[in-house]
Amino acid sequence: DQITQISTAQAQDFLKDKETFFIDLRPIDSFNLSYIPGSISFPAGKIYGMLASFSEQIPLMAKIVLYGADAEDTSPSEVASLLQMMGYSSIYILTQGWDGWEHKRENL
C-alpha cells in the first residue's frame, strides 16, 4: 500500500466517485470559509483526538483524498502515515492543496 500524490485535475475526477472521501486538514476557520465540495473537516492539529470519529465516518476500504493549505503543507503526509497505520490503504494527497484547487477553479 502506498500513498499517491495527485494533481488538481485528478482530484476533480475523483470528486465524481461517490466512494471517495475528501478530507480537509486545514484549521476549521479556513474550512468554514471555503472547501472542496463534499469535503469533511478533520483539522490536522486535532486529528489524534478525532481518530475514533474518523474511523466511524470513513470505511477502511474507502478512497481518501487528503489536502492541506498548499503544496508546502506537510500535514497531509503526516496524516496519511497515521491512516496507513490504522489500516487505510487507498490514500491520495492533493499535491497543491487547497490553494491549487482554488487557483484551478478561478482559472476555469
Rosetta silent file (secondary structure, phi, psi, omega in degrees, C-alpha in Angstrom):
SEQUENCE: DQITQISTAQAQDFLKDKETFFIDLRPIDSFNLSYIPGSISFPAGKIYGMLASFSEQIPLMAKIVLYGADAEDTSPSEVASLLQMMGYSSIYILTQGWDGWEHKRENL
SCORE:     score description
SCORE:     0.000 S_00000001
   1 L     0.000  132.166  178.522    0.000    0.000    0.000 S_00000001
   2 L  -133.892  163.949  178.702    1.345    3.362   -0.903 S_00000001
   3 E   -97.373  128.454 -175.290    0.322    6.965   -0.706 S_00000001
   4 E  -109.155  131.281  173.993   -0.213    8.556   -4.107 S_00000001
   5 E   -81.911  135.052  178.558    0.225   12.234   -4.923 S_00000001
   6 E  -127.776  153.668  178.969   -2.488   13.527   -7.262 S_00000001
   7 L   -84.413  171.089  177.098   -2.955   16.719   -9.241 S_00000001
   8 H   -61.834  -40.336  179.210   -5.907   19.070   -9.026 S_00000001
   9 H   -62.582  -42.579  177.862   -7.233   17.672  -12.336 S_00000001
  10 H   -64.022  -39.269  179.211   -7.052   14.121  -10.969 S_00000001
  11 H   -62.488  -37.817  178.758   -8.812   15.258   -7.792 S_00000001
  12 H   -63.201  -36.618  175.368  -11.629   16.706   -9.887 S_00000001
  13 H   -66.078  -39.857  179.753  -12.089   13.270  -11.466 S_00000001
  14 H   -63.013  -30.510 -179.706  -12.134   11.686   -8.002 S_00000001
  15 H   -59.266  -28.578 -178.468  -14.963   14.044   -6.989 S_00000001
  16 L   -72.658  -18.306 -177.836  -17.247   12.187   -9.411 S_00000001
  17 L   -90.761  111.517 -176.392  -16.693    8.958   -7.453 S_00000001
  18 L   -69.464   -9.568  178.738  -19.123    8.854   -4.532 S_00000001
  19 L   -89.074   -1.182 -178.416  -16.905    6.258   -2.801 S_00000001
  20 E   -99.203  132.825  178.320  -14.091    8.809   -2.399 S_00000001
  21 E  -106.243  125.221  174.793  -13.831   10.887    0.763 S_00000001
  22 E   -95.015  124.932 -177.446  -12.143   14.299    0.602 S_00000001
  23 E  -114.750  116.755  179.511  -10.579   15.213    3.940 S_00000001
  24 E   -89.891  117.500 -176.139   -9.735   18.857    4.606 S_00000001
  25 L   -96.571    1.987 -179.838   -6.871   19.055    7.108 S_00000001
  26 L   -72.895  163.534  176.001   -6.814   22.851    7.406 S_00000001
  27 L   -56.738  150.764 -175.955   -7.969   24.620   10.586 S_00000001
  28 H   -56.695  -33.905  178.900  -11.759   24.742   10.953 S_00000001
  29 H   -60.610  -41.600  178.831  -11.807   28.522   10.360 S_00000001
  30 H   -67.313  -43.390  178.930  -10.315   28.010    6.892 S_00000001
  31 H   -59.179  -43.281 -178.121  -12.702   25.142    6.158 S_00000001
  32 H   -63.523  -26.660  178.785  -15.686   27.279    7.181 S_00000001
  33 H   -74.626  -41.632 -178.650  -14.676   29.942    4.650 S_00000001
  34 L  -175.428  149.278 -177.395  -14.474   27.561    1.694 S_00000001
  35 L  -158.259  166.531  175.688  -13.688   23.934    0.861 S_00000001
  36 L   -67.767  132.639 -177.226  -13.782   21.337   -1.903 S_00000001
  37 L   -51.336  131.634  177.524  -17.432   20.279   -2.329 S_00000001
  38 L    85.269   -1.383 -179.145  -18.305   17.282   -0.182 S_00000001
  39 L   -67.642  154.285  174.292  -15.166   17.533    1.971 S_00000001
  40 E  -113.173  136.007 -179.962  -15.144   16.564    5.618 S_00000001
  41 E   -87.575  121.167  170.614  -13.174   18.710    8.056 S_00000001
  42 L  -135.361   84.231 -177.601  -10.611   16.914   10.208 S_00000001
  43 L   -54.163  128.040 -176.307   -8.131   19.634   11.243 S_00000001
  44 H   -55.094  -37.749 -178.424   -4.648   18.093   11.307 S_00000001
  45 H   -66.086  -16.170 -177.877   -3.820   19.758   14.608 S_00000001
  46 H  -118.971    7.633 -171.072   -6.724   17.925   16.272 S_00000001
  47 H   -59.979  -37.052 -177.770   -6.655   14.649   14.320 S_00000001
  48 H   -61.926  -35.918  178.333   -5.418   12.493   17.221 S_00000001
  49 H   -78.445   -6.603 -175.587   -8.455   13.418   19.286 S_00000001
  50 H  -114.590    8.030 -174.612  -10.729   12.688   16.332 S_00000001
  51 H   -62.149  -38.733  178.879   -9.497    9.236   15.245 S_00000001
  52 H   -63.348  -44.284  178.395  -12.499    7.379   16.660 S_00000001
  53 H   -63.185  -39.374  179.785  -14.839    9.751   14.850 S_00000001
  54 H   -60.385  -50.156 -176.473  -12.773    9.382   11.673 S_00000001
  55 H   -69.880  -22.520  174.710  -12.992    5.584   11.667 S_00000001
  56 H   -73.378  -34.491 -175.641  -16.748    5.750   12.362 S_00000001
  57 H   -89.182  -28.873 -172.396  -17.328    8.021    9.348 S_00000001
  58 L  -116.966  114.110  178.432  -14.830    6.624    6.832 S_00000001
  59 L   -63.755  148.261 -178.857  -14.860    2.910    5.907 S_00000001
  60 L   -57.357  -32.415 -175.950  -11.436    1.197    5.800 S_00000001
  61 L   -86.675   -1.024 -177.082  -11.840    0.333    2.109 S_00000001
  62 L   -68.354  152.797  168.231  -12.701    3.904    1.079 S_00000001
  63 E   -82.905  135.698 -178.306  -10.569    6.032   -1.203 S_00000001
  64 E  -125.498  127.692  173.505   -9.335    9.033    0.755 S_00000001
  65 E  -110.636  118.430  179.219   -8.038   12.298   -0.684 S_00000001
  66 E   -99.577  139.790  172.410   -6.220   14.416    1.888 S_00000001
  67 E  -145.259  145.568  176.985   -5.500   18.088    1.391 S_00000001
  68 L  -111.804 -155.246 -175.581   -3.936   20.872    3.380 S_00000001
  69 L   -71.292  -44.045 -174.674   -3.497   24.571    2.742 S_00000001
  70 L  -160.544 -172.057 -177.602   -0.943   24.417   -0.081 S_00000001
  71 L   -65.378  -22.896 -179.077    1.987   22.492   -1.568 S_00000001
  72 L   -84.328  -14.606 -176.319    4.169   23.388    1.451 S_00000001
  73 L   -69.676  121.040 -178.361    1.714   21.953    3.996 S_00000001
  74 L   -90.936   -7.220 -175.974    3.172   18.729    5.439 S_00000001
  75 H   -60.715  -36.248  178.493    0.042   17.680    7.341 S_00000001
  76 H   -59.646  -40.832  179.157   -1.376   15.502    4.505 S_00000001
  77 H   -65.647  -41.924 -179.763    1.759   13.315    4.505 S_00000001
  78 H   -64.940  -45.105 -179.993    1.742   13.046    8.289 S_00000001
  79 H   -68.204  -37.059  178.476   -1.961   12.162    8.439 S_00000001
  80 H   -58.733  -43.159  178.534   -1.571    9.700    5.529 S_00000001
  81 H   -62.533  -42.147  178.105    1.047    7.764    7.523 S_00000001
  82 H   -61.878  -44.759 -179.679   -1.251    7.705   10.536 S_00000001
  83 H   -64.624  -36.554  176.233   -4.170    6.449    8.429 S_00000001
  84 H   -60.950  -42.304  179.207   -1.981    3.710    6.971 S_00000001
  85 H   -63.905  -27.836  178.900   -1.194    2.549   10.495 S_00000001
  86 H   -80.624  -10.201  177.690   -4.955    2.438   11.159 S_00000001
  87 L   109.935    0.175  176.608   -5.422    0.122    8.167 S_00000001
  88 L   -75.365  141.476 -175.785   -6.490    2.519    5.409 S_00000001
  89 L  -125.733  -20.971 -179.792   -4.866    1.661    2.094 S_00000001
  90 E  -102.520   81.479 -174.452   -6.311    3.887   -0.663 S_00000001
  91 E  -117.127  130.019  179.928   -4.815    7.230    0.330 S_00000001
  92 E  -125.600  146.676  177.250   -4.177   10.114   -2.038 S_00000001
  93 E  -118.563  125.587  175.609   -2.672   13.528   -1.356 S_00000001
  94 E   -75.253  105.106 -170.084   -3.731   16.568   -3.362 S_00000001
  95 L   -54.883  -42.703 -176.804   -0.237   17.916   -4.074 S_00000001
  96 L   -90.321   -0.720  177.779   -1.126   21.588   -4.393 S_00000001
  97 H    61.165 -160.318 -178.166   -3.644   21.529   -1.543 S_00000001
  98 H   -60.413  -42.089 -178.154   -6.486   23.997   -1.210 S_00000001
  99 H   -58.436  -42.321  178.864   -4.525   26.813   -2.897 S_00000001
 100 H   -65.216  -39.949  178.480   -4.019   24.704   -6.022 S_00000001
 101 H   -63.388  -48.053 -178.412   -7.695   23.731   -6.093 S_00000001
 102 H   -63.864  -41.108  179.588   -8.825   27.330   -5.692 S_00000001
 103 H   -62.558  -43.627 -179.861   -6.357   28.561   -8.332 S_00000001
 104 H   -63.446  -43.723 -179.016   -7.590   25.948  -10.825 S_00000001
 105 H   -63.371  -40.599 -179.700  -11.220   26.826  -10.115 S_00000001
 106 H   -66.335  -25.968 -176.587  -10.575   30.546  -10.593 S_00000001
 107 L   -97.870   12.864  177.778   -8.984   29.861  -13.980 S_00000001
 108 L   -82.255    0.000    0.000  -11.829   27.806  -15.457 S_00000001
